[in-house]
Amino acid sequence: MTSIPVEVSEYQPIAIVGRGRIGRALAALLPPVVPVSHARHILIAVPDDAIPGVAAKLAAGGLRDAVVLHTSGAAGPEALNVLRGSGNAAGVLHPLQTVPSAERGVETLPGSTYAFAGDARAVEWARSLVARLGGKALEIDPARWAHYHAAAAMASNYQVTLIDAALELMAGVGRAEALAALAPIVRATTENVLSMGPEKALTGPIARGDAGTVRRHLAALESAEPKTRDLYIAAGLRTVAVAERAGLAESAAREVVSALEGAALAGEQR
């Protein structure tokens, strides 16, 4: 008999299957799992690379005419394609939130945006779950799902990378002290960009077209990790586009780009 990961009826789970500590604890609170063929709504919340295997087991267990969602941001509805040939509706429901721990998830998930995509019945169930969770619904074109997830990764993961690089450059200052020192500007910048948009929130040498300061930064970065210097150059070139939309003169933009591209070329020739 194949067991289902989660069966939802009137939003109340009646069966949970999980190999981890939390999954086993939750399963112990519910009745024994039911045959997969009885399931009508299933939510798969497993590591990304385990999704195809779970979907295959559900298909082999005779799942028919059910609605199945997975919660991975890394894959779209196609991760459940094996189930679509038996009248099942497949989709993805992904919380657009960073969850470094279960405790933080409990704090941050309420009110978050949930992205979803998939077949019509899957989308309908996803919308109802988001409403029940008090979240904000964001439907994504399945063909653009990878673009959506890349955006989420850049907004969250790469923000961490940028701050880590900044900590490296705070030479002679301990990481804890440097992090505390950067905290106000990081928080203010985040609030500004979210409330005003990138163009109005942008400040600093590139916004001013100050190629001289950019060159001094690049000279200082000669002693930094090569990848940190590469990151400064790549982020700087992308920032020029924001500055131009904010009104930076084309001639000033060319000066900044010249400084950054010259440094990139010099790095390649080493």
N, C-alpha and C positions, 0 to 999 in steps of 0.2 A: 504494500500500500504506500502510495506517495503522499507526503504531507504538504500542506500549504504554508508559505511564510506568514501570511496574515490574511484572515478573512474578515471583512467588514460588513456588518449588517446594522443599518441605522446608526452608523458611526461607532458602534461598540464592537471591539475585537472579540471574536469567539474562539480564535485559535492563533497561536504564535509559535513559530519554530525558529530556533536560533542555537548556534553552537557556542556562542560566546557567553560570558558570565551574565550579562544583562539579559540576553535572549532567554537563557535558561531560567532566570529568576522570573521574568514576565510569563513564560510558558507555564510555570508552576502555579500561577494564579488563575489559570483558565482551564476549562475542561480538556480532555485529551484531543489531539488534532483529529480533524475529520478527513475523509477521503478527498483527494484533489478534485474529483469529478463533481463534488457538491459545491465547490467554490463559485462565487459569482463576482466578487471583487477581491483583488489580491494586490497588496503593496509589497514590492521587493526592495528591501533596504539592506543590501549586502555590499561588500567591496566591489569595485568596478569590474575586476576581472572574473568575479564569481557570477555575474549576471547571466551570461550566456548559458552556463551550466545549470543554474536554477531554472531558467526558461526551458531548457531542454528536458529537465526532469518533469516540469509541469506538463509539457506536451506529451511526454511518454506516459504520464499518469492519466491521460485521457481528458485533460481540461478542454471544455467546449463552451462556447458562447459566454465567456467571462470577460471582465474588464481587468486588465493588468497594467499597473504602473510600476516603474522603477524610479529610484530617487537619485541616481547618479547624474552629475552634471557633465561627466566626461563623455557620455554616449547619449544619442538621441533615441527615438522610438525604435529605430532599426535593431537595437540590441535585443528586442523581443520578437524579431521577425519569425522565428520558429513557431510562435504561437498563433500567428495570423492566419494560417491555413486551416484552422479548425473553428472559424467563426469567432475567435477571440479578438477583442479590441485592445491594441497596445499603445502605450504612451509613456511619457516621462514627466515626473513632477519633482522639480529641484528647488530647494530653498536657496535664494540668493542671499546667503549669509555665511559668515565665517564662524565655524564651530570648533574651536581648538580643544574643547572638553565638553562632556555631557552637561556639566553645571553651567557653563557659559551658554550652551545651546538653550537651556531652559530660560535663561535671562534674555537672550537676543532674538530667538525665533518668533515669539509673539509679535504680530504687526509687521513682520518682514514681507518682502516680495517673494512670491513663488512663481517660477517660470515653468511652463508646461508646453507640451506638443504631443501630437499623436492623432490617432483615429478619433472620429466624432464622439463615440461613446466614452472613450478614455478622456478626451478633453472635457466632456460634460462632468464626469466624476471628479476630475482634477479641480474644476471650478468650484464644485460643491465642497470639496475638502478644504480648499483655500478659504472659502467663506466661513466654514466651521472653525477654522484655525484663527480667524480674525486677521488674515493676511491680505496682501494686495496681489491680484492676479495679473500675470504677464504672459500672454500667449506668444509663442515663438514659431516662426515658420520652420518646420522640420529640416528643410534644406539649409537653414542658417543656424542650426543648433551649435555647431562647432564655433561659429563666430561669436555667438552669445557666451559660450563657456570661456573662450579666450578673453572676452571683455571682462568677465567676472574674475578671471585669474589675474589680469593686469591691474584691476582696481583694488584687489585684495592682496594677493601674493606679492606682486611687484612693488607695492607700497612698502612691504616689509623689507624687500631687497634694497630699495632706495635708502631707507633709514639705516639699514645695516651698513651700507656703503658710506653714509654720512658719519656714522660712528667711527668707521675706520679712519676717516679724514680728520677727525677731531684729535689730532696728534697731541700726545702728552696729557690727555684727559682720560681718566678711567671711564670704562663703558657705562657704568651705572650713572656716574656724574654727567657724562655727555648725553645720555638718554634723557635725564631729567632736564638738562639745559635745552635740548631740542623740543621737548614736549610742548611748550606753549606755541612755538611757531608751527609745529606739525598740526596741532589742534586748530589753530586759527586758519591755516591754509585750507585744511579739510572743510571747515565750516564755510569759508569764503567761496571755495569752488562749488560747493553744493548749493549755496544760496544765491550766488551771483553768476555762476558759469565760469568756464576756464578763461575766457578772454578778459573779463573784468577782474578775475582773481589773480591773474599773472602779474608778478612784480619781479624785480631783479635785473641783472645785467642784460639778458637777452631781450626782455621787454623794453629796455631803454636803448637797445642797439649798441651797447657798450662792448665793442669787440676787444678793446684793450684789456678790460677786466677778464673777459673770457680767455684771452691769451695768457694772462697771469695765472689764472686757474690751471690751465693746461700745463704751464711750466711747473707749477707746484705739484701737479699730479704725476710728474715724471718719477717721483719717488713712491708713488702708490702702487698697489697691485694693478697689473695690466688690465685685468677685467674691470676694475673700478674706473680706470681711465676710459676704457672703451664704453662703459655705461654712461659716463659723463658726456662723451661725444655723441652717442646715439640719442640720449635723452635731450641733449642740446639741440641737435638737428630737428628733432620732432617738435621741440618747444618753439623754434623759429616760426613754424606754421601757425601756432597759436598767437604769437606776437604779431604776425602779419595780419591776422584776422582782427586783432585788437587795434590795428592802425600803424604798426611799425613801417617806416618808409622802406621801399624796395632796396634802395642803396645801402641803408643800414643793415638790412637783413642779409644782403650779399656779403658785407664785411664779416658778419658773425659766421655765416656759412663757410666762408673762405678760411677763417681761423680754425673752425672745427674740422673741415675736410682736410686741411693741411696737416693737422695733428694726426688724423686717422691715417693719411698716406704715409706719414713719417713712421707711425707705429707698424704699418705693414712692411716697411722696408728694413726694419731692424732684423 
